[in-house]
Amino acid sequence: MESVTDAIVVEGVHKRYGDKHALEGLDLTVRRGTVHGVLGPNGAGKTTAVRILSTLLRHDEGRAEVAGLDVRTDAREVRRRIGLLGQHAAVDEELGGRQNLEMFGRLYHLGARRAGVRADALLERFGLADTGRKPVKQYSGGMRRRLDLAASLITDPQVLFLDEPTTGLDPRGRAEVWGAVRSLVGAGTTVLLTTQYLDEADQLADRISVIDRGRAIADGTADELKAMVGGDRIDVVLRDTARLGEAALLLGGGVVVDEDRRLLNAPAPDRMAALTRAVRALEDAGIEAEDIAIRRPTLDEVFLSLTDKTADDTEVAA
């Protein structure tokens, strides 16, 4: 029976290639109308999971449903309800943007008139209306990926899979794709996003799953994941390296000292109150700080901490 709240449900999914486990009991739940990020190192199983959920690959064990349908037994109907944007461009560079979208529409049996109407609507939606007849080879990287994204939406899918959609793009191109993804979710599309760019997941994802060695090792909002590696911290850069030790004592326990960068990193359990205490203590002692700021852990730190722990566990088990 189709769930009211969940667009994707994965339970205990395994995929093997001979003796190699690409997925080893993967669990994943994606709520409707959200962006769900999937993070993991190379070889973690991200692309394998997307290929299974988009019916391009059959899993060996477990249950996988998309839009309330089993991806193995209802594969044809699943394909009617999804869109897929892979890591590599799917459009023809010799054709114009509109010609590409019309071609995709015809491939999906929309008919010539309906395909043309859909192409025009998508070009307008992604800010490509004035480039519709220009050959794609003349597009910038960001424009090409926006056209790829438009092509993946030709059938107005309920669920869209984005497999590392901004790989190789410059910051402007990435921002263009991010804006397009936000507009999709605002219109009700569910997006599963795999990425190696941690800032991308931080910017776009409502929830994030971290996978490593074919299984999920953490799941939550960005803030929940960041809290797993510790609370807020204060960074203090001193002008005088010789006073690092003295300043560390003033800031209390749990201080990390980086002499090369003249940096002190201290816990800040009560955020602004801790920052105020640190500023006053340094001023009273006559210790000059070049910079002082409070910050939260980054997704980079979460990712490294979680995947390092997985590697350690594997080594111990071995």
PEJOHU-V693745 format. One record per pair of residues at least 24 apart in sequence whose ideal C-beta (glycine too) atoms are under 10 Angstrom apart, sorted by sequence separation. I is the first residue (numbers start at 1). GAP is how many residues later the second one is. D is the distance in whole Angstrom. If there is no record, write none. Layout:
I/GAP/D
I/GAP/D
This chain:
5/24/9
6/24/7
7/24/7
8/24/9
21/24/9
54/24/8
55/24/6
98/24/9
122/24/10
123/24/8
125/24/10
126/24/5
142/24/9
145/24/6
160/24/7
181/24/10
198/24/9
201/24/9
202/24/9
230/24/9
237/24/7
238/24/5
5/25/10
6/25/6
7/25/4
22/25/9
23/25/6
28/25/9
53/25/8
54/25/8
97/25/9
98/25/6
122/25/9
125/25/7
141/25/9
144/25/9
160/25/9
174/25/9
178/25/6
237/25/6
238/25/8
252/25/9
264/25/9
271/25/9
3/26/9
5/26/6
6/26/7
7/26/8
22/26/4
23/26/6
26/26/9
97/26/6
124/26/10
165/26/10
174/26/7
178/26/6
235/26/10
236/26/9
237/26/5
238/26/7
251/26/9
252/26/9
268/26/5
5/27/6
7/27/8
22/27/9
55/27/8
96/27/10
101/27/9
122/27/9
123/27/7
126/27/9
141/27/7
142/27/6
146/27/9
149/27/10
153/27/10
157/27/10
166/27/10
177/27/10
236/27/7
237/27/8
250/27/9
251/27/6
262/27/10
263/27/10
268/27/9
3/28/9
4/28/8
5/28/9
8/28/7
54/28/6
56/28/8
80/28/9
122/28/4
125/28/8
141/28/5
142/28/8
145/28/6
149/28/7
165/28/7
167/28/8
169/28/10
175/28/9
235/28/6
236/28/4
250/28/8
262/28/8
263/28/9
264/28/9
266/28/10
268/28/9
3/29/8
5/29/10
7/29/9
22/29/10
23/29/8
53/29/8
54/29/9
55/29/10
79/29/10
97/29/9
121/29/9
122/29/8
140/29/9
141/29/7
142/29/10
144/29/8
145/29/9
148/29/9
160/29/5
161/29/10
162/29/6
163/29/9
164/29/9
165/29/9
166/29/7
167/29/8
174/29/9
235/29/7
236/29/8
252/29/9
262/29/10
15/30/8
22/30/9
54/30/5
56/30/10
98/30/9
102/30/10
122/30/10
140/30/9
142/30/6
143/30/8
146/30/6
150/30/8
158/30/8
159/30/7
160/30/7
161/30/8
162/30/7
163/30/8
164/30/6
165/30/8
166/30/10
167/30/8
234/30/8
235/30/6
236/30/7
250/30/10
251/30/7
265/30/9
17/31/9
53/31/9
97/31/5
98/31/9
101/31/8
119/31/8
122/31/6
141/31/9
142/31/3
145/31/7
146/31/6
149/31/5
153/31/7
156/31/10
158/31/7
159/31/5
160/31/5
161/31/5
162/31/5
163/31/5
164/31/6
166/31/7
233/31/10
234/31/7
235/31/8
247/31/9
250/31/4
251/31/8
13/32/9
54/32/9
96/32/10
97/32/9
100/32/9
118/32/9
119/32/9
121/32/10
122/32/7
140/32/8
141/32/4
142/32/7
145/32/5
149/32/8
152/32/10
157/32/7
158/32/6
159/32/8
160/32/7
161/32/8
162/32/7
163/32/9
164/32/7
165/32/10
233/32/5
234/32/5
249/32/10
250/32/7
15/33/6
26/33/9
51/33/9
97/33/10
98/33/9
99/33/8
140/33/7
141/33/9
142/33/8
143/33/8
146/33/9
156/33/9
157/33/9
159/33/7
160/33/9
161/33/8
162/33/8
164/33/8
233/33/7
234/33/8
235/33/10
15/34/8
23/34/10
50/34/7
97/34/6
98/34/4
99/34/8
122/34/10
142/34/4
146/34/6
153/34/10
166/34/6
233/34/6
234/34/5
247/34/8
250/34/9
13/35/9
22/35/9
27/35/9
32/35/9
50/35/10
51/35/9
96/35/8
97/35/5
98/35/6
100/35/10
118/35/9
119/35/8
121/35/10
141/35/9
142/35/7
145/35/8
149/35/8
165/35/9
232/35/8
233/35/6
247/35/6
250/35/6
13/36/8
15/36/9
23/36/7
25/36/8
26/36/7
27/36/10
28/36/9
30/36/9
50/36/8
96/36/6
97/36/8
98/36/9
99/36/9
100/36/7
118/36/6
140/36/9
141/36/10
153/36/8
164/36/9
231/36/7
232/36/4
233/36/10
246/36/10
249/36/10
15/37/7
22/37/9
23/37/9
24/37/10
25/37/7
50/37/10
96/37/4
97/37/7
99/37/9
118/37/8
142/37/10
230/37/8
231/37/7
232/37/7
234/37/9
250/37/8
22/38/10
23/38/9
26/38/9
95/38/10
96/38/6
97/38/9
118/38/8
142/38/9
162/38/10
231/38/6
232/38/9
247/38/8
10/39/7
13/39/7
21/39/10
23/39/8
47/39/8
96/39/6
97/39/6
115/39/8
230/39/10
231/39/9
232/39/5
236/39/10
243/39/9
246/39/7
13/40/9
47/40/8
95/40/7
96/40/7
231/40/9
232/40/10
234/40/6
246/40/10
247/40/5
8/41/10
23/41/10
94/41/6
95/41/6
233/41/9
234/41/6
246/41/7
10/42/8
15/42/7
93/42/7
94/42/8
95/42/9
96/42/9
97/42/8
162/42/9
232/42/8
236/42/7
243/42/8
247/42/8
10/43/7
15/43/8
16/43/9
17/43/10
92/43/9
93/43/5
94/43/7
96/43/10
231/43/10
232/43/9
234/43/9
236/43/9
243/43/9
244/43/9
15/44/5
16/44/6
92/44/7
93/44/4
107/44/10
110/44/7
234/44/6
238/44/8
243/44/5
8/45/6
14/45/6
15/45/6
16/45/9
91/45/5
92/45/9
93/45/9
110/45/8
234/45/9
243/45/8
13/46/5
14/46/5
15/46/9
93/46/8
97/46/8
101/46/8
104/46/9
105/46/9
108/46/6
109/46/10
236/46/7
12/47/10
13/47/8
14/47/4
15/47/9
89/47/8
97/47/9
100/47/7
104/47/5
107/47/8
108/47/5
240/47/7
13/48/7
14/48/6
91/48/9
100/48/9
103/48/9
104/48/9
106/48/10
239/48/8
240/48/7
10/49/9
12/49/7
13/49/4
97/49/9
98/49/10
101/49/6
104/49/10
105/49/5
127/49/8
238/49/7
239/49/4
240/49/10
12/50/4
13/50/7
89/50/10
97/50/5
100/50/9
101/50/6
104/50/5
105/50/8
126/50/9
238/50/7
239/50/7
240/50/10
11/51/6
12/51/7
13/51/5
93/51/8
96/51/10
100/51/6
103/51/10
104/51/9
126/51/10
236/51/9
238/51/6
239/51/5
10/52/7
11/52/5
12/52/10
89/52/9
101/52/9
102/52/9
127/52/9
237/52/7
238/52/7
239/52/10
10/53/7
11/53/8
91/53/7
97/53/8
101/53/6
126/53/9
127/53/8
236/53/5
237/53/5
238/53/9
9/54/7
10/54/5
11/54/9
91/54/10
97/54/9
100/54/10
126/54/6
235/54/10
236/54/9
237/54/4
238/54/9
9/55/7
10/55/8
89/55/6
125/55/8
236/55/7
237/55/7
8/56/8
9/56/5
10/56/9
89/56/8
91/56/6
235/56/7
236/56/5
237/56/9
8/57/7
9/57/8
90/57/9
91/57/6
126/57/8
235/57/7
236/57/8
7/58/9
8/58/5
13/58/10
89/58/8
90/58/6
125/58/7
126/58/10
234/58/7
235/58/5
6/59/8
7/59/7
8/59/8
9/59/9
89/59/6
91/59/9
125/59/9
234/59/7
235/59/8
6/60/10
7/60/6
8/60/10
85/60/8
88/60/9
91/60/6
233/60/10
234/60/5
235/60/6
6/61/10
7/61/8
9/61/10
10/61/9
90/61/6
233/61/7
234/61/8
3/62/8
6/62/8
86/62/8
89/62/9
90/62/8
125/62/9
232/62/6
233/62/6
2/63/8
8/63/10
85/63/6
232/63/7
233/63/8
3/64/9
4/64/9
85/64/6
232/64/5
233/64/7
2/65/7
3/65/6
85/65/10
231/65/8
232/65/8
2/66/3
83/66/9
85/66/8
86/66/9
230/66/9
231/66/8
1/67/7
2/67/8
83/67/10
84/67/10
85/67/4
229/67/10
230/67/6
83/68/8
84/68/6
85/68/9
229/68/5
233/68/10
83/69/4
227/69/9
228/69/8
229/69/9
82/70/9
83/70/5
226/70/6
227/70/8
229/70/10
83/71/8
226/71/4
230/71/8
83/72/7
225/72/9
226/72/7
229/72/5
230/72/10
82/73/9
83/73/9
84/73/9
223/73/8
226/73/7
228/73/10
229/73/5
7/74/9
8/74/10
81/74/8
83/74/4
222/74/10
223/74/10
225/74/7
228/74/6
229/74/10
7/75/10
80/75/7
81/75/10
82/75/5
83/75/9
84/75/10
85/75/7
86/75/8
87/75/10
88/75/9
226/75/8
227/75/9
229/75/9
230/75/9
79/76/9
81/76/6
82/76/7
83/76/7
84/76/8
85/76/7
86/76/9
87/76/6
88/76/10
222/76/10
225/76/10
226/76/6
229/76/5
80/77/8
81/77/5
82/77/5
83/77/4
84/77/5
85/77/5
86/77/5
87/77/5
222/77/6
225/77/5
228/77/8
229/77/8
79/78/9
80/78/9
81/78/6
82/78/7
83/78/7
84/78/8
85/78/7
86/78/8
87/78/8
224/78/10
225/78/9
228/78/8
82/79/7
83/79/9
84/79/7
85/79/9
86/79/9
87/79/10
88/79/9
78/80/10
85/80/5
87/80/6
88/80/10
222/80/8
225/80/10
78/81/9
87/81/9
225/81/8
220/82/10
218/84/8
218/85/9
218/87/10
218/88/5
210/89/9
217/89/6
218/89/10
67/90/9
68/90/9
217/90/8
67/91/5
208/91/8
212/91/9
218/91/10
66/92/8
67/92/6
85/92/9
210/92/7
217/92/8
218/92/10
66/93/6
210/93/7
217/93/6
205/94/10
208/94/9
212/94/7
213/94/9
66/95/9
208/95/10
210/95/10
211/95/10
212/95/5
215/95/9
85/96/10
202/96/8
210/96/5
211/96/10
212/96/10
217/96/9
202/97/5
210/97/7
212/97/9
213/97/6
201/98/6
202/98/9
212/98/4
213/98/9
199/99/9
200/99/9
211/99/10
212/99/8
198/100/7
199/100/7
202/100/10
210/100/9
213/100/10
83/101/9
198/101/4
199/101/8
212/101/10
213/101/7
197/102/10
198/102/5
201/102/9
212/102/9
198/103/9
198/104/8
54/105/9
56/105/10
198/105/6
53/106/8
54/106/10
83/106/8
85/106/10
198/106/10
54/107/5
87/107/9
196/107/9
53/108/7
82/108/9
83/108/9
84/108/10
85/108/10
54/109/9
51/110/9
82/110/10
50/111/5
49/112/9
50/112/9
51/112/9
50/113/5
49/114/9
50/114/9
47/116/6
46/117/7
47/117/8
46/118/8
38/123/10
67/123/8
38/124/10
66/124/9
33/125/10
35/125/9
37/125/10
38/125/9
32/126/8
66/126/9
32/127/9
35/127/9
30/129/8
54/138/9
53/139/7
50/142/7
49/143/9
50/143/10
50/144/6
49/145/8
35/146/7
46/146/10
35/147/8
46/147/10
47/147/7
46/148/4
35/149/9
45/149/10
46/149/8
35/150/5
44/150/9
46/150/9
7/151/7
8/151/7
34/151/7
7/152/5
33/152/7
44/152/10
7/153/10
8/153/9
33/153/9
33/154/9
35/154/9
36/154/8
37/154/9
38/154/7
39/154/9
40/154/8
42/154/8
33/155/5
34/155/10
35/155/8
36/155/7
37/155/8
38/155/7
39/155/8
40/155/9
41/155/8
32/156/8
33/156/8
34/156/6
35/156/4
36/156/5
37/156/5
38/156/5
39/156/7
40/156/8
32/157/9
33/157/6
34/157/7
35/157/8
36/157/7
37/157/8
38/157/8
39/157/8
32/158/5
33/158/9
34/158/10
35/158/6
36/158/10
37/158/6
39/158/9
31/159/8
39/159/7
30/160/6
37/160/10
49/160/10
30/161/9
37/161/9
39/161/9
30/162/6
39/162/6
49/162/7
37/163/8
38/163/8
46/163/10
48/163/10
28/164/8
37/164/4
36/165/10
37/165/8
46/165/7
49/165/9
35/166/9
37/166/10
39/166/9
44/166/9
45/166/6
48/166/8
37/167/7
38/167/9
44/167/5
45/167/8
49/167/10
35/168/9
36/168/10
37/168/3
44/168/5
45/168/8
35/169/5
36/169/6
37/169/8
39/169/6
40/169/9
41/169/10
43/169/9
44/169/7
45/169/4
35/170/5
36/170/7
37/170/7
38/170/8
39/170/7
40/170/6
41/170/9
43/170/8
44/170/7
45/170/8
34/171/8
35/171/5
36/171/5
37/171/4
38/171/5
39/171/5
40/171/4
41/171/7
43/171/9
44/171/9
45/171/10
34/172/4
35/172/8
36/172/7
37/172/7
38/172/8
39/172/7
40/172/6
41/172/9
44/172/10
33/173/9
34/173/7
35/173/9
36/173/7
37/173/9
38/173/6
39/173/9
40/173/9
44/173/9
40/174/9
31/175/8
40/175/10
30/176/9
31/176/7
40/176/9
30/177/8
40/177/9
29/178/9
38/178/9
30/179/9
39/179/9
29/180/9
28/181/6
38/181/10
7/182/9
8/182/7
27/182/9
7/183/4
26/183/9
28/183/8
36/183/9
6/184/9
7/184/9
8/184/6
27/184/10
7/185/8
26/185/7
37/185/8
39/186/9
24/187/10
28/187/10
29/187/10
23/188/9
26/188/6
27/188/8
28/188/6
24/189/7
25/189/7
26/189/6
27/189/5
23/190/9
24/190/4
25/190/5
26/190/6
29/190/8
22/191/10
23/191/4
24/191/5
25/191/9
28/191/8
21/192/8
22/192/6
23/192/7
27/192/8
21/193/5
20/194/9
21/194/9
16/198/9
10/199/10
15/199/8
14/200/8
13/201/9
14/201/10
13/202/9
12/203/10
10/206/9
39/260/8
37/262/9
41/262/8
39/263/9
40/263/9
41/263/10
44/263/8
39/264/6
40/266/10
41/266/6
44/266/9
39/267/9
40/267/8
39/268/9
41/269/9
40/270/10
41/270/9
